[in-house]
Amino acid sequence: MKQASAGDTTYHWVYLILSAIVLALAVALEVSSEGRVIVPVLGSPLPESCVFKQLTGLGCPGCGLTRCFICLMHGDIARAWAFNPSGFLFFLIIAGQVPYRMIQIWRIRHRLEQWHPVTISTAIGCSLGVSLIAQWIWRTLA
């Protein structure tokens, strides 16, 4: 068994913190009736960030993911689906990082071997790619 190093926990802490930030922002932000992401304290919308959409006028495969996450965190499932159906899978992966990384950090600190779910990670990654492209093609042609 390989001895865990401080770098191993740093890696997991970074993913844990980034995932927690994404989830916290999804709770803090709102989606207006026009579909704009709003910063509640300021009451102003965030600027459009999709370069592909700015250049072509068409949404990219990832368009709507932020709004989907926000709607999911606010319990608006139907609206989340309308923004980007692939967002559900992405959301599960991001939310799943929190317990997964906490367990990995705990395992390292207790000198246990880390989990290395390579097959599951590969399957999830492929599913994400296929999901994004399939929903994008479906929306573009519909």
Backbone hydrogen bonds in HBPLUS format (Angstrom, degrees):
<---DONOR---> <-ACCEPTOR-->    atom                        ^
c    i                          cat <-CA-CA->   ^        H-A-AA   ^      H-
h    n   atom  resd res      DA  || num        DHA   H-A  angle D-A-AA Bond
n    s   type  num  typ     dist DA aas  dist angle  dist       angle   num
A0008-ASP N   A0005-SER O   3.05 MM   3  5.36 136.0  2.26 103.0 114.4     1
A0010-THR N   A0006-ALA O   3.06 MM   4  6.34 154.4  2.13 148.4 156.4     2
A0011-TYR N   A0007-GLY O   3.10 MM   4  6.25 162.0  2.14 148.0 150.8     3
A0012-HIS N   A0008-ASP O   3.42 MM   4  6.71 158.9  2.46 140.4 145.0     4
A0013-TRP N   A0009-THR O   2.77 MM   4  5.99 157.0  1.82 154.5 161.8     5
A0014-VAL N   A0010-THR O   2.92 MM   4  6.14 157.3  1.98 154.9 159.8     6
A0015-TYR N   A0011-TYR O   3.32 MM   4  6.63 164.5  2.34 146.3 149.2     7
A0016-LEU N   A0012-HIS O   2.87 MM   4  6.04 157.1  1.93 149.5 156.8     8
A0017-ILE N   A0013-TRP O   2.86 MM   4  5.99 167.5  1.87 154.0 156.7     9
A0018-LEU N   A0014-VAL O   2.93 MM   4  6.07 167.8  1.94 152.7 156.6    10
A0019-SER N   A0015-TYR O   2.97 MM   4  5.98 161.0  2.00 144.1 149.6    11
A0020-ALA N   A0016-LEU O   2.96 MM   4  6.13 157.9  2.01 146.4 152.9    12
A0021-ILE N   A0017-ILE O   2.89 MM   4  6.11 152.2  1.97 149.9 157.6    13
A0022-VAL N   A0018-LEU O   3.01 MM   4  6.28 162.0  2.05 150.4 154.5    14
A0023-LEU N   A0019-SER O   3.03 MM   4  6.29 164.7  2.05 151.3 155.1    15
A0024-ALA N   A0020-ALA O   2.85 MM   4  6.00 155.7  1.91 145.7 153.1    16
A0025-LEU N   A0021-ILE O   2.84 MM   4  6.02 160.9  1.88 154.4 159.1    17
A0026-ALA N   A0022-VAL O   3.00 MM   4  6.21 151.6  2.08 144.1 152.2    18
A0027-VAL N   A0023-LEU O   3.10 MM   4  6.41 138.2  2.28 139.6 150.1    19
A0027-VAL N   A0024-ALA O   3.15 MM   3  5.12 127.0  2.45  93.0 106.6    20
A0028-ALA N   A0024-ALA O   2.92 MM   4  6.18 155.8  1.98 147.8 155.0    21
A0029-LEU N   A0025-LEU O   2.83 MM   4  5.84 161.2  1.86 157.5 159.8    22
A0030-GLU N   A0038-ILE O   3.06 MM   8  5.08 159.6  2.10 147.4 151.8    23
A0038-ILE N   A0030-GLU O   2.70 MM   8  5.08 169.2  1.71 147.2 151.2    24
A0032-SER N   A0036-ARG O   2.77 MM   4  5.23 164.4  1.80 156.2 158.8    25
A0035-GLY N   A0032-SER O   2.92 MM   3  5.11 159.4  1.97 107.6 114.2    26
A0046-LEU N   A0037-VAL O   2.78 MM   9  5.69 155.4  1.84 160.5 166.9    27
A0039-VAL N   A0044-SER O   3.05 MM   5  5.76 171.0  2.06 151.5 151.8    28
A0042-LEU N   A0039-VAL O   3.11 MM   3  5.57 121.0  2.48 111.8 125.4    29
A0043-GLY N   A0039-VAL O   2.64 MM   4  5.54 143.0  1.77 156.5 167.8    30
A0054-GLN N   A0050-CYS O   3.05 MM   4  6.33 152.9  2.13 145.0 153.1    31
A0055-LEU N   A0051-VAL O   2.89 MM   4  6.12 149.8  1.99 150.9 158.5    32
A0056-THR N   A0052-PHE O   2.85 MM   4  5.95 159.3  1.90 152.0 157.9    33
A0057-GLY N   A0053-LYS O   2.73 MM   4  4.62 142.0  1.87 122.7 133.1    34
A0063-CYS N   A0060-CYS O   3.09 MM   3  5.27 160.7  2.13 110.5 116.6    35
A0065-LEU N   A0062-GLY O   3.12 MM   3  5.76 160.2  2.16 144.5 143.2    36
A0068-CYS N   A0064-GLY O   2.79 MM   4  5.88 149.0  1.89 147.4 157.2    37
A0069-PHE N   A0065-LEU O   2.90 MM   4  6.14 162.2  1.93 152.6 155.9    38
A0070-ILE N   A0066-THR O   3.02 MM   4  6.30 163.8  2.04 153.3 157.5    39
A0071-CYS N   A0067-ARG O   2.95 MM   4  6.11 164.9  1.98 147.0 151.3    40
A0072-LEU N   A0068-CYS O   2.87 MM   4  6.09 156.6  1.93 151.0 158.0    41
A0073-MET N   A0069-PHE O   2.94 MM   4  6.19 160.1  1.98 152.6 157.4    42
A0074-HIS N   A0070-ILE O   3.04 MM   4  6.27 130.9  2.29 140.1 153.6    43
A0074-HIS N   A0071-CYS O   3.15 MM   3  5.01 131.8  2.39  92.0 105.4    44
A0076-ASP N   A0071-CYS O   2.80 MM   5  4.95 150.7  1.88 152.1 147.6    45
A0075-GLY N   A0072-LEU O   3.06 MM   3  4.98 160.9  2.10 102.4 107.8    46
A0080-ALA N   A0076-ASP O   3.01 MM   4  6.19 152.9  2.09 147.7 156.2    47
A0081-TRP N   A0077-ILE O   2.96 MM   4  6.23 159.3  2.01 153.8 158.4    48
A0082-ALA N   A0078-ALA O   3.08 MM   4  6.35 151.8  2.17 142.7 150.3    49
A0083-PHE N   A0079-ARG O   3.08 MM   4  6.39 144.0  2.22 145.8 154.5    50
A0083-PHE N   A0080-ALA O   3.19 MM   3  5.27 125.8  2.50  96.4 109.7    51
A0084-ASN N   A0080-ALA O   3.20 MM   4  6.53 165.4  2.23 157.9 159.9    52
A0087-GLY N   A0084-ASN O   2.91 MM   3  5.43 153.1  1.99 115.2 123.9    53
A0088-PHE N   A0085-PRO O   3.33 MM   3  6.06 160.8  2.37 116.0 119.3    54
A0090-PHE N   A0086-SER O   3.19 MM   4  6.55 167.9  2.21 153.6 156.9    55
A0091-PHE N   A0087-GLY O   2.73 MM   4  5.76 157.8  1.77 146.1 152.8    56
A0092-LEU N   A0088-PHE O   3.00 MM   4  6.24 158.3  2.05 145.5 150.7    57
A0093-ILE N   A0089-LEU O   3.04 MM   4  6.31 153.8  2.11 148.4 155.6    58
A0094-ILE N   A0090-PHE O   2.89 MM   4  6.19 164.3  1.91 156.6 160.5    59
A0095-ALA N   A0091-PHE O   2.80 MM   4  5.94 173.3  1.81 158.4 160.8    60
A0096-GLY N   A0092-LEU O   2.80 MM   4  5.72 146.3  1.92 135.5 145.8    61
A0097-GLN N   A0093-ILE O   3.10 MM   4  6.27 123.6  2.43 136.3 148.8    62
A0097-GLN N   A0094-ILE O   3.10 MM   3  5.25 143.3  2.24 100.2 110.9    63
A0098-VAL N   A0095-ALA O   3.31 MM   3  5.87 144.3  2.45 109.4 116.7    64
A0100-TYR N   A0096-GLY O   3.17 MM   4  6.17 161.1  2.20 149.4 154.4    65
A0101-ARG N   A0097-GLN O   2.79 MM   4  5.66 168.3  1.81 147.5 151.4    66
A0102-MET N   A0098-VAL O   3.11 MM   4  6.18 155.3  2.18 145.4 152.7    67
A0103-ILE N   A0099-PRO O   2.92 MM   4  6.08 157.7  1.97 150.0 155.4    68
A0104-GLN N   A0100-TYR O   2.95 MM   4  6.23 157.7  2.00 148.1 154.7    69
A0105-ILE N   A0101-ARG O   2.91 MM   4  6.10 162.5  1.95 149.1 153.3    70
A0106-TRP N   A0102-MET O   2.96 MM   4  6.14 159.3  2.01 144.4 150.7    71
A0107-ARG N   A0103-ILE O   2.81 MM   4  6.05 158.0  1.85 152.5 158.5    72
A0108-ILE N   A0104-GLN O   2.94 MM   4  6.19 160.1  1.98 151.4 156.2    73
A0109-ARG N   A0105-ILE O   2.96 MM   4  6.16 164.8  1.98 152.0 156.3    74
A0110-HIS N   A0106-TRP O   3.01 MM   4  6.20 135.9  2.21 142.0 153.7    75
A0112-LEU N   A0107-ARG O   2.73 MM   5  4.88 167.8  1.74 158.0 153.6    76
A0111-ARG N   A0108-ILE O   3.00 MM   3  4.94 156.1  2.05 109.7 111.2    77
A0118-VAL N   A0116-HIS O   2.81 MM   2  5.61 136.1  2.00 109.3  95.7    78
A0121-SER N   A0117-PRO O   2.88 MM   4  6.04 163.2  1.91 155.6 161.2    79
A0122-THR N   A0118-VAL O   2.89 MM   4  6.04 159.7  1.93 151.9 157.0    80
A0123-ALA N   A0119-THR O   3.01 MM   4  6.19 161.0  2.04 146.7 151.9    81
A0124-ILE N   A0120-ILE O   2.87 MM   4  6.07 159.9  1.91 153.2 158.7    82
A0125-GLY N   A0121-SER O   2.91 MM   4  6.06 162.6  1.94 147.6 152.7    83
A0126-CYS N   A0122-THR O   2.95 MM   4  6.14 162.5  1.98 151.1 155.6    84
A0127-SER N   A0123-ALA O   2.91 MM   4  6.04 156.2  1.97 143.8 151.1    85
A0128-LEU N   A0124-ILE O   2.87 MM   4  6.11 153.9  1.94 151.5 158.2    86
A0129-GLY N   A0125-GLY O   3.08 MM   4  6.34 165.3  2.10 149.5 152.7    87
A0130-VAL N   A0126-CYS O   2.94 MM   4  6.14 170.8  1.95 156.5 158.9    88
A0131-SER N   A0127-SER O   2.83 MM   4  5.84 159.6  1.88 145.5 152.3    89
A0132-LEU N   A0128-LEU O   2.89 MM   4  6.05 167.0  1.91 155.0 157.9    90
A0133-ILE N   A0129-GLY O   3.09 MM   4  6.24 172.7  2.09 152.7 154.8    91
A0134-ALA N   A0130-VAL O   2.84 MM   4  5.85 164.7  1.86 152.1 157.3    92
A0135-GLN N   A0131-SER O   3.01 MM   4  6.05 170.0  2.02 150.9 153.8    93
A0136-TRP N   A0132-LEU O   3.05 MM   4  6.08 148.1  2.15 140.4 149.7    94
A0137-ILE N   A0133-ILE O   2.91 MM   4  6.12 164.4  1.93 155.0 158.2    95
A0138-TRP N   A0134-ALA O   2.95 MM   4  6.10 165.0  1.98 149.2 154.0    96
A0139-ARG N   A0135-GLN O   2.93 MM   4  6.03 160.2  1.97 142.8 147.8    97
A0140-THR N   A0136-TRP O   2.87 MM   4  5.98 156.5  1.92 148.7 155.8    98
A0141-LEU N   A0137-ILE O   2.93 MM   4  6.05 158.7  1.98 153.2 157.8    99
A0142-ALA N   A0138-TRP O   2.98 MM   4  5.95 134.6  2.19 138.5 150.6   100
